[in-house]
Amino acid sequence: MSALLDATLKHLKALVGYDTRNPPRNIGTGDIFDYLREQLPGFTVKVTDHGAGAVTLYAVRGTPKYLFNVHLDTVPDSPHWTCDPHVLKIEGDRAIGLGACDIKGAAAALVAVANASLGDLALLFSTDEEANDPRCIAAFLAQGHAYDAVIVAEPTRCEAVLAHRGIHSVQMSFAGQAGHASGELRPSDSALHQAIRWGAAALDYVERQSHERFGGLTGLRFNVGRVEGGIKANMIAPTADVRFGFRPLPSMDPDHLLETFRTLVDPQPATYAELFRGMSLPAGDNATAEARRLAARDIADELGIPVGNAVNFWTEAALFSAGGHISFVYGPGDIAQAHTADEWVALDQLQTYVDTLYEIVNRGIA
């Protein structure tokens, strides 16, 4: 085990030991942030409380060109864990612990590199990624920091991910007229029939988008996650509620998609509300998104980071991109191990990541 990996695991043990589950996001400006302050001598450090357990630590040494962002919050642990989720366990070729993969392993490696080098370095630790409540990044962007690029840590198997889908969640309802189900029904009578017709039209529309592509991704991802309504088989359903989500490609216009889904059938939904919006990476229309993707690729090449495939999961790199920054995703671990019981990150992934970071900072190109 190298000295860098050993230091990374020491910090990872400490970070996993802090309860940063989100929800409930009972995170203050002490605890894990006190630890990080102590580990960053020589940095200008600012800790900001954005309310509701959303806290950032912004640390800068020198005049770096790039910002490394890592979220410290984790998903809740499930009852299927076979060990204490807040006690790091090294077993064979993996480090097991809540957040070890997503993404405290990257945070630990960045702290290890900060202590093992003297080069310029900028770090932003945040705590609201798992809550669909991006107040940390929004506040940071509002301050107008200038960086050539923002590198966001998520599990990408130590490859630069230059593009990913957006994610949008919608809640809608249909209204019908309660009555006896023995007669002939008009299209507007049953709220559930309206919902079913809408679902069929939505699936047909999504199928027609299968030829669309960007950066290795194809088609529009779509899922009806929940349908509720009706009373019993011989009663016409007066109400029906539908929760659905879609994941567009970069360059797809989410507002156009939202309006398309709203107006697919008549009668149209009685209520229709977007609950969450996460933009695609890179942000912008087709030409702008492609230009940003190519700029991110050039930076990854300069830093010696291998470029991987686009992914379907969402990251906060999209927020930085929408804020005008060139941004890409890069971190240790595999997304398949994130959010699972006995979550783990491979030691060789941590080794590759920390070695690459050390080279970047030590060469003075960070």
Summary of the structure (lengths in Angstrom):
residues: 366
radius of gyration: 23.1
end to end distance: 25.3
largest distance: 79.7
contacts: 1261
relative contact order: 0.19
helix: 33%
strand: 25%
